Structures are given as structure tokens and as C-alpha cells.
Amino acid sequence: MPHYRFCFFIFIFLNIFCPELSAQITSISVVKVKDLTQQACDYLDDTNYEKSLEKSGIALKYAFDLKNDTLISRNYNIIAINFHDLGEVDKAVFFYKKALSYAERSNIVSLRMMITSNLGNLFFFEKKLYSTGITYYKESLKFGKQQKYLKEIAITNLNIVWSYFKIENYKEGLPYLRYINKHQNDLEGKSNDIALNFLNGMYWANENNTVKANEYFLKAISVGESKDEKTDLVYAYLEYSKFLNKIGKSEEAYKNLLSYSKIRDELTDKEKLKRASIAGFNRELDEYKRQIDKIENEKIEQYRSLKKSRIIVVLFVIVSLIFLLLIITLIKNIRLKKKANIELLQAKEIAEEASLLKTQFISTISHELRTPLYGVVGITNMLLEEHKELSQSQHLSSLKFSARYLLSLVNDILQINKIEENRVILENLTFNISDEITMIKNSLSFLSQKIIIKLRSISILAFRNI
């Protein structure tokens, strides 16, 4: 099976590259989740799937409580690896993709590389979708080639080599094998990596270099037995058996095939798988429950949002109606004001026209009156000049005063018209104030005598009637 166990790396990464988690949650909670995650990884390495699923399930619950995408992604990945080992391919795909979605949220490059590479293993070796699997591998390599990701890059390259050699496409796999041989210290197991050794054995076997091939296969088996790494060791026995059979060593090939079968049976112990299936089923139930709770919460939020939306719509309709009424009222007021302004304008024009006519009429009458008055005043002056004996005549003096007074009144009326038309011109006139006072006195004296005579006549008539 290709390399997809990064449990030790997960634990190291949580401690070294994620110190910011402590700022988000209490240190006790972080330590607890890290410890549970490490336990799940340890149980997975020991092929104790039941315990691994149990611990990862608990860790996942805590991770969700903490709302930490990185921890959620890592525990989903552990669960997916468990199902991957148990042969539950569809379940493994489900949890791998869950892990990848949360890894994208957390933006942890190494985590995304690891999960994508695991998906490549699953699609290539279990689903036999070779092109899809290799696409996932190459996608994993795109995530980053920085110094701190050399281990992930090396492991992904190793998986690509294994994939191409599996379908006997040694030409395509050779560049990746050369990269791994050059950067083998970037691997977790360094030069003693089991898979790297038996992959080199496969390559030299294809090249018919029996000595080198046998050397690499034996080294892979020796390292696997010393480390008790059964997962990769089982494939080392299988590939070595194929090589021995190819070169005609059937008896040795059969012995290695028996070793392969024995280890495979140990890895697929029925009772162990049964218990792991139950644990996995419980993890599935937890996941479905989480999904249901999420859906229910979304429904509640949607209902609240819908309720708020309805209130907003009602308020919007009410406000719109109010605005509509205000607009209608405003339009009516504008129309009324416009109509009133037109009527006022018309009334103003009529008033101005009437005022103009009145002014013209008064001006005409005043001019017409002034002309004969000039004549009266002129004739009176001529009489007084030609007939000196009449200078003492009260009648003539009163006539002259009245004519001049009336002329002055007419001039004042004309002056008012000039004021309205802003055509007033001030004039300087010299006059004898003594003459004016004497003329007013004589005129008023004459008028007073007339009034006294009339009053006497009225009294006599009244006395006679008595």
C-alpha cells in the first residue's frame, strides 16, 4: 500500500506549525485534542482500527466544538485512512473529501498535499482509476515546493512511482524514482524506507539487472522485518516473489508468497475487521447526526431569516405606501400651487392693466383740466395788470387763488403718476411768501363772508317760519 500514514508528522505539525491554536482556545483543550489525535494515529499504525476510529471520533467532536478547521481536517483524514485500510472505499472517499474541504478552509498547504495524495492512492489502487489517481498525485505536487514541504513532495513522488510501476509504465515513473533516490533523506524513513527499496528492486528487475534488483528487494524485506512495518512489508514480499518467479527461482518465490499471504491475513483479521466496522459505523452515525444537526440548524436559520424577510417586506410595503401617499399629496399641492400661481399671475396682469388704465385716465383728465386752468390763471393775471383798480377786488383775488390752488392740485396728481413711474424730477421755484399768505388770507376772507351771509339768510328764514 502506498504511503499515506503521516500520523507522526500530524502530531509534530500540531505542535510546531500551529501554535496559534492556543490563542483561540484554552491550552487544556488543545492538548486534549492533540493527544487524542496522536492516539488515533498510533492505533492506526498498529492496525487497531477500532480504537483508532474511536479516538479520532472523539477528537473530531472536540475539534468541531472548538471550530478549528485544521483539527477537523486532520481527524477526518485519520478516519478516511481507517476506512481505506478496511476496504471501505466509498466511505474513505467521503471522509477524504471532507478532510480536504476543511484543509482548504484552514489553508494548511502540507495538509492539502497529504490528503490529495491519499485520494490519489485510493483512486489508483482501489478504484483502478489510474489516470484519476495520477491526476490527484500531480495536483498534490502543485501545492508547494518550499523547503518545509520537502517531505510531502518526496512521499507524493514515491506514490507516483509506485502507481506507474504498478501498471508497468516504467518510463513515466523513472523521473520520479530518480527524484526520490536523490532526495531520499526527505522521506520519513530516509534511505531505509521499505517502499523506496522494493520500488528500486522493481525497476532493476524490469531492466533485467538481477543483482541490483535482488539487493534492493532483500534490503526492503530486512528493514520491514526489523521495524515490524507490516503494511509495506507485505508488498515487498509480493514484488520479490514476482521477481524470483521471473528469474526461475520458483521455490524461493513460493516461500515469499507464503510470507505475503501470512502478513496479509494478519492485516485482515476478520474479528478485528468486524469490530472496526462497528466502530466505523458509529463514526458514520456521528457524521450523519452532525449533518442532520447542521441541516436542522440551517433550517432554523432559514426560518428566522424568512421571518425577518417577511417583516422587512411588510415594513417596506408600508413605507412604500406612505411614500406613495406623500408623493401623491406633493403632486396635488404642486398642481394647486401652480394653478393658484397662474390665477395670481392673471389677477396681477389684470390689476396692472387696470392700474395702467387708471393712471392713463387720471393723467389725461389732469392734463385736460390743467389747460383751461392755465387760461383762467393767465386771464386773471392780465385783468389785474390791465386794470389796476381791480387789484383790491376780493372776487378777483379769490378767483386767482382758487384757480392756482386747483392748478396745484392737478399738478400734484400728475406728480403722483410720475412717482409711480419713477420719473420724479425736483424743481427749484422762487416765490414771495408774503404775497402767498396775503392771497390765502384774502381768499379765505371772501369765502368766510359768503358763509356768514348764507348763515344769516338761513337764520332769518327760520325766524319767519317760527
C-alpha positions in Angstrom: 0.0 0.0 0.0 1.4 3.5 -0.9 2.5 5.8 1.9 -0.4 7.7 3.4 0.4 7.4 7.1 1.6 10.7 8.4 0.4 10.4 12.0 3.8 11.3 13.5 4.0 14.2 11.1 0.5 15.3 12.1 1.5 15.3 15.8 4.7 17.2 15.1 2.9 19.7 12.9 0.2 20.4 15.5 2.9 21.3 18.0 5.3 23.2 15.7 3.3 24.9 13.0 0.0 25.6 14.8 0.9 27.5 18.0 -1.8 30.0 17.0 -4.4 27.4 18.1 -3.6 28.2 21.7 -4.7 31.8 21.2 -8.1 30.6 20.0 -8.9 28.1 22.7 -7.7 27.1 26.1 -4.4 25.2 26.3 -6.0 22.3 28.0 -8.4 21.8 25.1 -5.6 22.0 22.5 -3.5 19.5 24.4 -6.5 17.2 24.8 -7.3 17.2 21.0 -3.7 16.8 20.1 -3.3 13.9 22.5 -6.5 12.2 21.1 -5.3 12.8 17.5 -1.9 11.2 18.3 -3.6 8.2 20.0 -5.7 7.7 16.9 -2.6 7.8 14.7 -0.8 5.3 17.0 -3.7 2.9 16.9 -3.8 3.2 13.1 -0.1 2.4 12.8 -0.8 -0.8 14.9 -3.8 -1.6 12.6 -6.1 -1.3 15.6 -8.8 0.3 13.5 -11.5 0.0 16.2 -9.5 2.1 18.7 -8.2 4.5 16.0 -11.8 5.2 14.8 -13.0 5.7 18.4 -10.2 8.1 19.4 -10.5 10.1 16.1 -14.2 10.3 16.5 -13.9 11.8 20.0 -11.1 14.2 18.8 -13.3 15.2 15.8 -16.2 16.1 18.2 -13.9 18.3 20.3 -12.5 19.9 17.1 -16.0 20.8 16.0 -16.7 22.3 19.4 -13.6 24.3 19.0 -14.5 25.3 15.4 -10.9 24.6 14.4 -10.7 23.7 10.7 -7.2 22.3 10.9 -8.0 19.8 13.7 -11.3 18.8 11.9 -9.4 18.2 8.7 -6.8 16.0 10.3 -9.2 13.8 12.2 -11.4 13.4 9.1 -8.2 12.3 7.3 -7.4 9.7 10.0 -11.0 8.3 9.8 -10.6 8.2 6.0 -7.3 6.2 6.2 -9.0 3.7 8.6 -11.8 3.1 6.1 -9.2 3.0 3.3 -7.3 0.2 5.1 -10.6 -1.6 5.8 -11.5 -1.6 2.1 -14.5 0.7 2.6 -13.6 2.7 -0.5 -16.7 4.9 -0.8 -16.6 5.8 2.9 -12.9 6.6 2.6 -13.6 8.9 -0.4 -16.4 10.6 1.6 -14.2 11.4 4.6 -11.1 12.3 2.4 -13.1 14.9 0.6 -14.5 16.2 3.9 -10.9 16.4 5.2 -9.9 18.2 2.0 -12.7 20.8 2.3 -11.7 21.7 5.8 -8.0 21.7 4.9 -8.8 24.3 2.2 -10.5 26.5 4.8 -7.5 26.2 7.1 -5.2 26.9 4.2 -2.5 24.5 5.5 -0.6 23.6 2.4 1.1 20.4 3.8 -2.3 19.1 4.9 -3.9 19.6 1.5 -0.9 17.9 -0.2 -1.2 14.9 2.2 -5.0 14.4 1.7 -4.8 14.9 -2.1 -2.0 12.3 -2.3 -4.2 9.9 -0.2 -7.0 10.4 -2.7 -4.6 9.5 -5.5 -3.7 6.3 -3.7 -7.4 5.4 -3.3 -8.4 6.1 -6.9 -5.4 4.4 -8.3 -5.0 1.2 -6.2 -8.6 0.6 -5.0 -10.8 2.0 -7.7 -8.4 1.2 -10.5 -9.0 4.7 -12.0 -5.3 5.1 -12.9 -5.5 8.5 -14.7 -7.6 10.0 -11.9 -5.2 8.7 -9.2 -2.2 10.1 -11.0 -4.0 13.4 -11.5 -4.5 13.7 -7.7 -0.8 12.9 -7.2 0.3 15.7 -9.6 -2.3 18.1 -8.1 -0.7 17.4 -4.7 2.7 18.5 -6.1 1.3 21.8 -7.3 0.5 23.0 -3.7 4.1 23.9 -2.9 7.8 23.2 -3.3 9.0 25.2 -0.4 11.7 23.8 1.9 9.3 22.9 4.7 7.2 20.7 2.3 10.0 18.5 1.0 8.8 15.5 3.0 5.3 15.7 1.5 6.8 16.2 -2.0 9.0 13.2 -1.6 6.2 11.0 -0.4 3.9 12.1 -3.2 6.7 11.4 -5.8 7.1 7.9 -4.2 3.4 7.2 -4.6 3.6 8.3 -8.3 6.5 5.9 -8.9 4.5 3.1 -7.3 1.5 3.9 -9.4 3.4 3.9 -12.7 5.3 0.8 -11.8 2.0 -0.9 -10.9 0.8 -0.5 -14.4 4.3 -1.4 -15.7 4.8 2.1 -17.1 8.5 2.3 -16.0 9.4 5.0 -18.5 6.9 7.5 -17.0 7.8 6.5 -13.4 11.6 6.7 -13.8 11.9 10.6 -13.4 10.0 10.4 -10.2 12.1 7.5 -8.9 15.3 9.4 -9.7 13.9 12.4 -7.7 13.3 10.1 -4.7 16.7 8.5 -4.9 18.2 11.9 -5.0 16.1 13.3 -2.1 15.6 10.1 -0.2 16.6 11.8 3.1 13.4 13.8 2.8 11.4 10.6 3.4 10.3 9.8 6.9 12.3 6.6 6.8 15.2 8.1 4.8 17.3 5.5 2.9 15.8 2.7 4.9 12.3 3.3 3.5 10.8 -0.1 2.6 8.7 1.1 -0.4 11.7 3.0 -1.9 13.9 -0.1 -1.7 11.4 -2.5 -3.3 10.5 0.1 -6.0 14.1 0.3 -6.9 14.1 -3.5 -7.0 11.1 -3.5 -9.4 12.9 -1.0 -11.7 16.1 -3.0 -11.9 14.1 -6.2 -12.3 12.5 -4.6 -15.4 15.9 -3.6 -16.6 17.0 -7.3 -16.1 19.7 -6.3 -13.6 19.2 -9.3 -11.4 22.0 -8.4 -8.9 20.7 -4.9 -8.1 17.1 -5.9 -8.1 17.8 -8.8 -5.6 19.9 -6.4 -3.4 17.1 -3.8 -3.2 14.3 -6.4 -2.5 16.3 -8.1 0.3 17.1 -4.7 1.9 13.4 -3.8 1.8 12.4 -7.0 3.5 15.2 -6.7 6.1 14.1 -3.2 7.0 10.4 -4.2 7.2 11.1 -7.2 9.5 13.4 -5.1 11.8 10.8 -2.4 12.1 7.8 -4.7 12.0 6.3 -2.5 9.3 3.8 -5.0 8.0 1.8 -2.7 5.7 4.7 -2.0 3.3 6.5 -5.3 4.1 3.6 -7.3 2.7 4.1 -5.6 -0.7 7.8 -6.1 -0.5 7.3 -9.9 -0.2 4.8 -9.9 -3.1 7.0 -8.0 -5.5 10.0 -10.0 -4.5 8.1 -13.2 -5.1 7.2 -12.0 -8.6 10.8 -11.2 -9.3 12.0 -14.6 -8.1 9.4 -16.3 -10.2 10.5 -14.3 -13.2 14.2 -15.4 -12.9 13.2 -19.0 -12.4 13.6 -19.4 -8.6 10.1 -20.8 -8.1 10.8 -22.4 -4.7 12.0 -19.1 -3.1 9.2 -17.3 -4.9 6.7 -19.6 -3.3 8.2 -19.0 0.2 8.0 -15.3 -0.2 4.4 -15.6 -1.4 3.6 -17.6 1.7 5.1 -14.8 3.8 3.0 -12.3 1.9 -0.2 -14.3 2.5 0.5 -14.7 6.2 1.1 -11.0 6.8 -2.0 -10.1 4.7 -4.1 -12.5 6.7 -2.8 -10.8 9.9 -3.7 -7.4 8.5 -7.2 -8.6 7.5 -8.1 -10.4 10.7 -11.9 -11.0 10.5 -12.7 -10.3 14.1 -10.6 -7.2 14.1 -12.3 -6.0 10.9 -15.7 -6.7 12.4 -15.0 -4.6 15.5 -13.5 -1.9 13.3 -16.6 -2.0 11.1 -18.8 -1.4 14.2 -16.6 1.4 15.3 -16.7 2.8 11.8 -20.4 2.5 11.6 -20.6 4.5 14.9 -18.4 7.2 13.3 -20.7 7.2 10.3 -23.7 7.6 12.6 -21.9 10.5 14.3 -21.2 12.1 11.0 -24.8 11.7 9.8 -26.1 13.1 13.1 -23.7 16.0 12.7 -25.1 16.5 9.1 -28.7 16.3 10.4 -27.9 18.8 13.2 -26.3 21.1 10.6 -29.4 20.8 8.3 -31.7 21.5 11.2 -29.7 24.5 12.3 -29.7 25.7 8.7 -33.5 25.3 8.6 -33.9 27.2 11.8 -31.7 30.0 10.5 -33.6 29.9 7.2 -36.9 30.2 9.1 -35.6 33.1 11.2 -34.2 34.7 8.1 -37.5 34.2 6.3 -39.4 35.6 9.2 -37.1 38.6 9.2 -37.5 38.9 5.5 -41.3 38.9 5.8 -41.2 41.6 8.4 -38.8 43.6 6.2 -41.1 43.1 3.2 -44.2 44.3 5.2 -42.3 47.3 6.5 -41.0 48.0 3.1 -44.6 47.9 1.7 -45.9 50.2 4.4 -43.1 52.7 3.9 -43.6 52.5 0.2 -47.3 53.2 0.6 -46.5 56.2 2.9 -44.0 57.5 0.4 -46.6 57.0 -2.4 -49.2 58.9 -0.5 -46.7 61.7 0.2 -45.7 61.8 -3.4 -49.4 62.0 -4.5 -50.1 64.7 -1.9 -47.0 66.6 -3.0 -48.0 66.4 -6.7 -51.5 67.6 -5.8 -50.0 70.5 -3.8 -47.7 71.4 -6.6 -50.6 71.4 -9.1 -52.8 73.5 -6.8 -49.9 75.9 -6.2 -49.3 76.0 -9.9 -52.9 76.7 -10.6 -53.0 79.4 -7.8 -49.8 81.0 -9.2 -51.4 81.1 -12.7 -54.6 82.7 -11.2 -52.5 85.2 -9.2 -50.4 86.0 -12.3 -53.5 86.6 -14.3 -55.0 88.7 -11.5 -51.8 90.6 -11.3 -51.8 91.2 -15.0 -55.4 92.4 -14.8 -54.6 94.6 -11.8 -51.6 96.0 -13.5 -53.6 96.6 -16.7 -56.4 98.3 -14.7 -53.9 100.4 -12.7 -52.3 101.4 -16.0 -55.6 102.4 -17.5 -56.5 104.3 -14.3 -53.2 106.1 -14.4 -53.6 106.9 -18.0 -57.1 108.1 -17.4 -56.1 110.3 -14.5 -53.1 111.6 -16.4 -55.4 112.5 -19.4 -58.0 114.2 -17.2 -55.3 116.1 -15.3 -53.8 117.3 -18.5 -57.2 118.3 -19.8 -58.0 120.2 -16.6 -54.6 121.9 -16.4 -55.0 123.5 -19.9 -58.2 125.6 -19.0 -56.8 126.4 -15.6 -53.8 127.9 -17.2 -56.2 130.0 -19.1 -58.1 131.1 -16.0 -54.9 132.0 -14.1 -53.5 133.8 -17.1 -56.7 135.9 -17.8 -56.9 136.7 -14.0 -53.3 138.0 -14.1 -54.0 140.0 -17.2 -57.1 141.6 -15.7 -55.1 142.6 -12.6 -52.3 144.0 -14.7 -54.5 146.0 -17.1 -57.0 147.2 -14.6 -55.1 148.3 -11.5 -58.3 149.5 -9.9 -59.4 145.8 -9.7 -56.4 144.8 -7.6 -58.4 145.3 -4.5 -61.3 143.2 -5.7 -61.9 140.3 -3.4 -63.7 138.4 -6.1 -60.9 138.6 -8.5 -58.3 137.7 -5.8 -60.4 134.7 -4.7 -60.7 133.6 -8.3 -57.0 133.8 -8.8 -56.3 131.8 -5.6 -58.9 129.2 -6.4 -57.5 128.8 -9.9 -53.9 128.5 -8.7 -55.0 126.1 -5.9 -56.8 123.9 -8.4 -53.8 124.0 -10.8 -51.5 123.0 -7.9 -53.8 120.1 -7.1 -53.8 118.9 -10.7 -50.0 119.2 -10.8 -49.9 117.1 -7.6 -52.0 114.4 -9.2 -49.7 114.3 -12.2 -46.7 114.2 -9.8 -48.2 111.1 -8.2 -48.2 109.4 -11.6 -44.6 110.3 -12.0 -43.8 108.8 -8.6 -45.4 105.5 -9.6 -43.4 105.5 -12.8 -40.1 106.6 -11.1 -40.0 109.8 -13.2 -39.9 112.4 -10.4 -37.8 115.5 -11.1 -37.2 118.0 -8.3 -37.6 121.6 -9.4 -36.4 124.8 -7.6 -39.0 127.7 -7.7 -38.8 131.2 -6.2 -41.9 132.7 -4.7 -42.9 135.6 -2.3 -44.2 134.0 0.8 -45.8 137.3 1.9 -47.8 137.5 -1.3 -48.9 133.9 -0.9 -50.0 134.4 2.6 -51.9 137.6 1.7 -53.6 135.8 -1.2 -54.6 132.9 1.0 -56.0 135.4 3.6 -58.0 137.4 1.1 -59.4 134.3 -0.5 -60.4 132.8 2.8 -61.8 136.2 3.9 -64.0 136.3 0.9 -65.2 132.7 1.5 -65.9 133.4 5.1 -68.0 136.4 4.2 -70.0 134.3 1.8 -70.5 131.7 4.5 -71.6 134.3 7.1 -74.2 135.8 4.6 -75.6 132.3 4.0 -75.9 131.6 7.7 -77.7 134.9 8.2 -80.2 134.1 5.5 -80.8 130.7 7.0 -81.4 132.3 10.4 -83.9 134.9 9.0 -85.9 132.2 7.2 -86.0 130.1 10.3 -87.2 133.1 12.4 -90.0 133.9 9.9 -91.2 130.3 10.0 -91.5 130.5 13.7 
